Amino acid sequence: MIGIEENDENLYEMDKLRLNQVLLNLIANAVKFSNRNSKVTIKCTKLQFRDVSNKHGFQIKVINYGVGIREDELARLF
């Protein structure tokens, strides 16, 4: 799994194909809209939910320093 230690005791159920599509799309856009010499970072953080389920998950961040989305465009997306 991406960014998760092999000896992690927690199991993560996911649609492998969809996760792959989402990650490829995010990474491709980060690279496409970044300057040639800039850096794209992918960070995966393990999460533990604060409820009685004691379930775990993870958060994936794709960080770049590209042009970004204008605030008015972002508002139209949501």
C-alpha positions in Angstrom: 0.0 0.0 0.0 1.1 3.5 -0.7 3.0 5.1 2.2 1.9 2.5 4.8 4.4 0.3 6.6 4.3 -3.3 5.6 4.1 -4.5 9.2 1.0 -2.3 9.9 -1.5 -4.3 11.8 -4.5 -2.4 10.4 -6.1 -3.6 7.2 -7.5 -1.1 4.7 -10.3 -2.0 2.3 -10.5 0.0 -0.8 -11.3 -0.1 -4.5 -7.8 -0.5 -5.8 -8.7 0.6 -9.4 -10.5 3.8 -8.2 -7.7 4.7 -5.7 -5.2 4.3 -8.6 -7.3 6.5 -10.9 -7.7 9.3 -8.2 -4.0 9.3 -7.4 -2.9 9.3 -11.0 -5.2 12.2 -11.7 -4.1 14.3 -8.7 -0.4 13.7 -9.4 -0.8 14.4 -13.2 -2.6 17.6 -12.5 0.0 18.6 -9.9 2.8 18.0 -12.4 0.9 19.7 -15.3 0.2 22.9 -13.4 3.6 23.2 -11.7 6.6 25.1 -12.9 9.3 23.0 -14.5 11.8 23.1 -11.6 9.2 23.0 -8.8 8.6 20.1 -6.4 5.5 17.9 -6.1 5.1 16.1 -2.8 2.9 13.1 -2.0 2.2 12.6 1.7 0.3 9.7 3.3 -0.7 10.0 6.9 -2.3 7.2 9.0 -5.4 8.3 10.9 -7.3 7.0 13.8 -10.9 8.1 14.0 -12.1 9.5 17.3 -15.3 7.5 17.8 -16.2 4.2 19.4 -15.4 2.2 16.3 -11.6 2.6 16.8 -11.2 2.4 13.0 -8.2 3.6 11.2 -7.8 5.2 7.8 -5.3 7.3 5.9 -5.1 10.7 4.3 -3.2 11.3 1.1 -2.1 14.8 0.2 -0.6 15.9 -3.1 1.2 19.2 -2.6 2.5 21.4 -5.3 3.3 25.0 -5.9 1.5 25.5 -9.2 -0.9 28.1 -10.3 -3.8 26.6 -8.3 -7.5 27.2 -8.8 -9.0 30.6 -8.5 -11.5 31.1 -5.7 -14.4 31.8 -8.1 -13.6 28.5 -10.0 -13.4 26.6 -6.7 -16.8 27.8 -5.7 -18.3 26.5 -8.9 -16.9 23.0 -8.1 -18.8 22.7 -4.8 
